[in-house]
């Protein structure tokens, strides 16, 4: 029977934190944020609870490249049916080497790469990033025709706002490829 290794846990107490508890991975360690006033028993209880939640969340988000391709095909048929013959990705895959963008597309060989950093984001954000890259198989640049295709996605503006918020909160500097808003 294989044993799973228990992760290294770092508990960070905060005087400003009143009621909420959260946890996230930082490399190989799990960081659990708790209010400073918690007793050791409460800390132990909440660490166990947050490790279980984190494990459950990670299990739910284990996306595969094949699932990503199925998702891409669904988005094409739903939002870009008039370009279905033009949009035939050779590959759609998750990558870990994209630090300055959420996704990328090479129209010449019809390959799409999606940053692993968005795997934990809501499905509607993943769909937006994927549709954005799929639209590049029709229009390689970020011109008006390209944005017309991307904006067929009903949550496009909301997803862009979500990604901009994540970028600002984490200090990421991403290439500015959003459309100019005209009043």
Buried (B, 14 or more C-beta within 10 A) or exposed (E): EEEEEEEEBEBEEEEEBEEEBBBEEEEEEBBBBBBEEBEEEEBEEBBEEBBEEBEEEEEEEEBEEEEBBEBBBEBBEEBBEEBEEEBEBEBBBBBEEBEEBBBBBBBEEBBBBBBBBBBBBEEBBBBBBBBBBBBBBBBEEBEEEBBEBBBBBEBBBBBBEBBBEBEEEEEBEBEEEBBEEEE
